[in-house]
Amino acid sequence: MPGHVEVFPNGRLICGPLQAWAALGRAGVTAAKREGDGATPAGCYPLRQVYYRPDRRAPPRTGLAVRALEPDDGWCDAPGHPAYNCPVKQPFAASHESLWRADHVYDLIVVVGYNDRPAVAGLGSAIFLHLQRPDHGPTAGCVALDPAALETVLALLGPGSVLTVHPG
């Protein structure tokens, strides 16, 4: 299926002709995702939109909606807050993570439609496809790729694209 990204528990990723290795959550893959558990959620999820750091790169080539990050962009990870698992503007009083980071892992982010529309408190937030750290280490629950692989994936995505994370 065009625009279908498949990830297996060993980190193997397939998207069209691309096969690559992805970093997954430090706790592996789970079908019972909880906030802060460090696991990547198993299942099939829509890919919503792309954010990029305009001071570090050009907009990516993709059929998904694209938006430039701003220094005050964040993502709420406070399960009891009405903005849970949604983008927010900083300063923000509840727990959140900044999308404008000193490292480069969020220079390119694809928002995964996990636990949204509506978000259920405590089931996990801020699940993205993003760039790997230089050491290729695990994530806090996201799927991370090297820059060339993520660029290739993005070029294959458009409306209706999905991410399938296979269970362990």
C-alpha positions as CSV (number, residue, x, y, z in Angstrom):
1,M,0.0,0.0,0.0
2,P,1.5,3.4,-0.9
3,G,2.1,5.6,2.1
4,H,2.2,2.6,4.4
5,V,5.1,2.5,6.9
6,E,5.6,-0.8,8.7
7,V,7.8,-1.3,11.7
8,F,8.7,-4.6,13.3
9,P,9.7,-5.2,16.9
10,N,13.4,-5.7,15.9
11,G,13.5,-2.2,14.4
12,R,13.1,-3.2,10.7
13,L,11.1,-0.6,8.8
14,I,9.6,-1.0,5.4
15,C,8.0,1.8,3.3
16,G,7.6,1.1,-0.4
17,P,11.0,0.1,-1.7
18,L,12.8,1.4,1.4
19,Q,14.0,-1.0,4.1
20,A,15.8,0.7,7.0
21,W,16.5,0.3,10.7
22,A,14.5,2.3,13.2
23,A,15.2,3.1,16.9
24,L,12.1,2.1,19.0
25,G,11.1,2.7,22.6
26,R,13.6,1.7,25.3
27,A,11.0,-0.7,26.6
28,G,10.3,-2.3,23.2
29,V,6.8,-2.5,21.6
30,T,3.6,-2.9,23.6
31,A,-0.1,-3.3,22.9
32,A,-0.8,-1.8,26.4
33,K,0.9,1.7,26.1
34,R,0.9,3.9,29.1
35,E,2.2,7.4,29.6
36,G,6.0,7.4,30.5
37,D,6.5,3.6,30.0
38,G,9.1,4.1,27.3
39,A,7.4,1.7,24.9
40,T,6.4,2.2,21.3
41,P,2.6,1.4,20.9
42,A,1.7,-1.5,18.6
43,G,-1.1,-0.9,16.2
44,C,-2.0,1.0,13.0
45,Y,-2.1,4.8,13.2
46,P,-2.7,7.6,10.7
47,L,0.2,10.0,10.0
48,R,-1.2,13.5,10.7
49,Q,1.4,16.1,9.7
50,V,5.0,17.1,9.6
51,Y,6.9,19.7,11.6
52,Y,10.4,20.9,10.7
53,R,13.0,23.3,12.1
54,P,13.2,26.2,9.5
55,D,16.5,27.5,11.0
56,R,18.2,24.1,10.3
57,R,16.6,22.7,7.2
58,A,14.3,23.3,4.2
59,P,10.7,22.0,4.3
60,P,10.7,18.3,3.4
61,R,9.2,16.9,0.2
62,T,6.0,15.1,1.2
63,G,2.3,14.8,0.5
64,L,1.5,15.3,4.2
65,A,0.7,18.7,5.6
66,V,3.9,20.5,6.6
67,R,4.4,23.3,9.2
68,A,7.5,25.1,10.3
69,L,8.2,24.8,14.1
70,E,8.4,27.9,16.2
71,P,10.6,28.3,19.3
72,D,7.5,28.3,21.6
73,D,6.1,25.0,20.2
74,G,5.5,22.2,22.7
75,W,3.4,19.1,23.2
76,C,1.3,18.5,26.3
77,D,2.1,15.2,28.2
78,A,0.1,15.9,31.3
79,P,-2.7,13.2,31.4
80,G,-5.0,15.3,33.5
81,H,-4.8,18.4,31.3
82,P,-7.5,19.2,28.7
83,A,-4.6,19.7,26.1
84,Y,-3.2,16.2,26.8
85,N,-1.5,14.8,23.7
86,C,-1.9,18.0,21.8
87,P,0.4,20.8,20.5
88,V,0.7,23.7,22.9
89,K,2.5,27.1,23.0
90,Q,5.1,27.7,25.7
91,P,5.3,28.9,28.4
92,F,2.8,26.2,29.4
93,A,1.9,25.5,33.0
94,A,1.3,21.8,32.7
95,S,3.8,19.1,31.9
96,H,5.0,19.2,28.3
97,E,7.9,18.7,26.1
98,S,9.5,21.4,23.9
99,L,9.5,20.6,20.2
100,W,12.3,23.2,19.6
101,R,15.3,21.3,21.0
102,A,19.0,21.9,21.2
103,D,19.7,18.5,19.7
104,H,18.6,17.6,16.2
105,V,16.1,14.7,16.8
106,Y,13.0,17.0,16.4
107,D,14.4,18.9,13.4
108,L,11.9,16.7,11.4
109,I,8.8,15.3,13.1
110,V,5.9,13.3,11.8
111,V,2.9,13.4,14.1
112,V,1.5,9.8,14.6
113,G,-2.2,9.7,15.2
114,Y,-1.9,7.6,18.4
115,N,-4.3,8.2,21.3
116,D,-5.8,11.3,19.7
117,R,-9.3,12.2,18.5
118,P,-10.0,11.9,21.4
119,A,-7.0,11.5,23.7
120,V,-7.5,9.2,26.7
121,A,-5.7,10.3,29.8
122,G,-2.7,8.1,30.6
123,L,-2.5,6.1,27.4
124,G,0.5,7.9,26.1
125,S,1.4,11.1,24.2
126,A,3.8,12.7,21.8
127,I,4.3,9.6,19.6
128,F,6.2,10.7,16.5
129,L,8.4,9.6,13.7
130,H,11.6,11.7,14.1
131,L,15.3,11.7,13.6
132,Q,17.6,9.3,15.4
133,R,20.2,10.4,17.9
134,P,23.8,10.1,16.8
135,D,24.2,7.0,18.9
136,H,21.1,5.4,17.3
137,G,19.9,4.7,20.8
138,P,16.3,3.9,21.8
139,T,13.5,6.5,22.1
140,A,11.0,7.3,24.8
141,G,8.3,5.5,22.7
142,C,8.7,7.1,19.2
143,V,10.0,5.6,16.0
144,A,13.3,7.3,15.0
145,L,15.1,7.1,11.6
146,D,18.4,8.4,10.2
147,P,17.9,11.6,8.2
148,A,18.1,10.0,4.7
149,A,15.6,7.2,5.6
150,L,13.1,9.7,7.1
151,E,13.4,11.9,4.0
152,T,12.7,8.9,1.7
153,V,9.7,7.9,3.8
154,L,8.3,11.4,3.8
155,A,8.5,11.5,0.0
156,L,6.3,8.4,-0.1
157,L,3.6,9.8,2.2
158,G,0.4,11.6,1.6
159,P,-3.2,11.9,2.7
160,G,-4.3,8.5,4.2
161,S,-0.8,7.3,5.0
162,V,-0.5,5.1,8.0
163,L,2.1,3.7,10.4
164,T,1.8,0.1,11.4
165,V,3.9,-1.0,14.4
166,H,3.7,-4.8,14.7
167,P,3.5,-6.3,18.1
168,G,6.4,-8.4,19.6
